[in-house]
Amino acid sequence: MTDTDWMPDPFDTARAGRLASRIGQIAPFHVMEFVKQATRLEQAGHDVIHMSIGEPDFTAPAAVVNAAASALRRGLTQYTPALGIAPLRDAIAMHYQRMYGIDVEPARIVVTAGASAALLLACAALVDRDDEVLMPDPTYPCNRHFVTAFEGRAVLVPSDATQRFQLSAAHVQQHWGANTRGVLLASPSNPTGTSIDAGELQRIVDTVRARAGFAIVDEIYQGLTYDATPVSALSLHGAHDHVVTVNSFSKYFSMTGWRLGWLVVPPHWVPAFEKLAQNLFICASALAQHAALACFEPASLEIYEQRRLEFKRRRDFLVPALRELGFGIPVLPDGAFYIYANCHGIAHQAASDSAALASVMLQEAKVSMVPGLDFGMHAPHDYLRISYATSYERLQQAIARLHTLFHAS
Ligand SMILES: Cc1ncc(COP(=O)(O)O)c(C=O)c1O
């Protein structure tokens, strides 16, 4: 008997008990399954280059680790206010002022357990049963499920390279129906690494406001931008009353496993978000909140800036190298650490389908990139999401291995 033999088959409802029907609407997260395969190969002794994970290869700077240790020693481990500790909300507000010249009242900041909890709270506050929320296809897969979890309907709008893989105001007007309540965007985006330009974002917000809707704008990759001056939705006209921005310490601040993020919400919605946060989470991790204060110290900010430049260096190496291998990169990704690459031009018999190609690359070259499957329905079989959250040297090795793979077949 194996240690799983005692477990009932979860699909045998008579034996396993009945799960809620929404479970059937949540698609499996293929990235995770793919990462598991790569990990199994690694455990079997293979040298796998991971270009599949959406997680910085950097960890929190020493000042943050020291602040966590100090908070632990001082016993700062009890529940905090549901909206977060006041010094952290102040520090986040100051960060917006210093980095982006935006005034945000600390009272509008809701500290959460990562952007994930932020998105969950936003959907809990704004989405009713059968409400429709527009989002681009491709998009971050969990976004559909946050909406579904509250019995709303995610409406995926095919968005190709001509729109930087993002929604446009014209899209929003065209797809806004009787049940549409708002839009959910991410800029820069996962999986494409592309941002929405400031003018278009303003037009989207205007379109949403004219319909008394909401815009949830996920800015989790804020800070990781490489070309133009980054724009926050918070700086837009009208952002004060209809826009909720989502943010996190996971990416720019390299704190994925600490589970810390935040929202900026319109002032009149703060009590609703507070009530939900109290009930659903009580608070975000106290330890992570105290540690995160050190993210805003000048020495930490300097480290983050060096890391941003390192990500840019990797992107600037990888984009031409992938194009040379035959990948199509129709729009230069300007942020995050992803490239959404079309695999039609690859000289390999498996290249007609991104899932087959990803599998061959993993098995034969031990290079792990994820197929577009998770990110939408529009053209997932044409695309791979390539993450450069791994060292420059490993990226060079990956390109060399793929060169050998494609030219040997
Ligand atoms: C666009 C986007 N939003 C939200 C998340 C969730 O991040 P967090 O670790 O802050 O919960 C991710 C994680 O990859 C993401 O890419």
The ligand as an SDF file (V2000), in Angstrom:
LIG
                    3D

 16 16  0  0  0  0  0  0  0  0999 V2000
    0.3480   39.5630  -12.6160 C   0  0  0  0  0  0  0  0  0  0  0  0
    0.4430   38.8870  -11.2880 C   0  0  0  0  0  0  0  0  0  0  0  0
   -0.4310   39.2290  -10.3170 N   0  0  0  0  0  0  0  0  0  0  0  0
   -0.3890   38.6330   -9.1130 C   0  0  0  0  0  0  0  0  0  0  0  0
    0.5380   37.6620   -8.8120 C   0  0  0  0  0  0  0  0  0  0  0  0
    0.5610   37.0480   -7.4210 C   0  0  0  0  0  0  0  0  0  0  0  0
    1.6640   37.5390   -6.7130 O   0  0  0  0  0  0  0  0  0  0  0  0
    1.8550   37.5160   -5.1430 P   0  0  0  0  0  0  0  0  0  0  0  0
    3.0860   36.7000   -4.8930 O   0  0  0  0  0  0  0  0  0  0  0  0
    2.0870   38.9390   -4.7300 O   0  0  0  0  0  0  0  0  0  0  0  0
    0.6370   36.9590   -4.5360 O   0  0  0  0  0  0  0  0  0  0  0  0
    1.4720   37.2790   -9.7790 C   0  0  0  0  0  0  0  0  0  0  0  0
    2.4590   36.2180   -9.5120 C   0  0  0  0  0  0  0  0  0  0  0  0
    3.1860   35.7590  -10.3520 O   0  0  0  0  0  0  0  0  0  0  0  0
    1.4200   37.9180  -11.0550 C   0  0  0  0  0  0  0  0  0  0  0  0
    2.2890   37.6120  -12.0370 O   0  0  0  0  0  0  0  0  0  0  0  0
  1  2  1  0
  2  3  1  0
  2 15  2  0
  3  4  2  0
  4  5  1  0
  5  6  1  0
  5 12  2  0
  6  7  1  0
  7  8  1  0
  8  9  2  0
  8 10  1  0
  8 11  1  0
 12 13  1  0
 12 15  1  0
 13 14  2  0
 15 16  1  0
M  END
$$$$
